[in-house]
């Protein structure tokens, strides 16, 4: 009887929550100061693909296949990953790693002037155990993927304040 009552209360709360129009906000689009951009390839296929997807879906810009005379150029897309030992246990085995992800980019005008040059560095901590080697390897890859997505979102927010169409600010 008690479980039935708790389930009915939970069902009632969920229906009230759904009825009021509540939903998670999700990813909000970013208003960029340009409508088209040429994305110079970095040589890292997945990074180029993720950057193109982020620019078109979240930034609302058209990513051009070739540079044009009036579209800015986003280039120098580089990423680096680094794993540092953070702590060890009493037996001298690794207990925790620090994962570092660095992402750099540059926005140039069609004439070649640097409008914005920036580097984004992210750090995550990851516990480690030799007993779960495969799982920890998958967790590390997932953390790096999440850091890449976070860096691309930060890039969008920084591009939103780029001085496109005006004189570049000091960097």
C-alpha positions, 0 to 999 in steps of 0.5 A: 500500500505504501509503495502504491501511494508513493508511486501515485504521488510521484506520478502526480508530481511528474504530471504537474511538472510536465503540465506547467511546461517545464523542460530543460533549457538545453544548448542555446544558440549564440549570435555571431557577428558574421553569417559566413565563415571559412573553416581552415582545416586543422588536419584532425578530422574529428576536430574539424567535423566537431568545429563545423557542426558547432559553428553551423548548429549553435552559431547559426553560420554557414561554413564555406567550403572555399574562402571568399572575399568577404567571409572571415577565416577561422584557422589555427585549430589545434588541440593538445592532450596531456595526462599528468600524475596527480596522486599515488596511494600508499603502495605507490600505485596511481590513484588520480590523474590530471587531464589537460586539454588545450585548444587554440584558434584564430579568426582572421578577416578575409584580408588576413588581419587577425581579429581574434586569437585565443587559447582555451585550456581545460583541466579535469581530474580522473581517479584511476585503478588498475583493476578497471583498466579498460573502463578508465581508458574509456572514461579518459577518452570520454573526458577528452571528448567532453573537454573538446565540446566545452572548448568549442562552446567557449570558442563560440562565446568568444567569437560572439565578441570578435571585432568583425567589421571594425579595427581589431582590438589589442590581444 
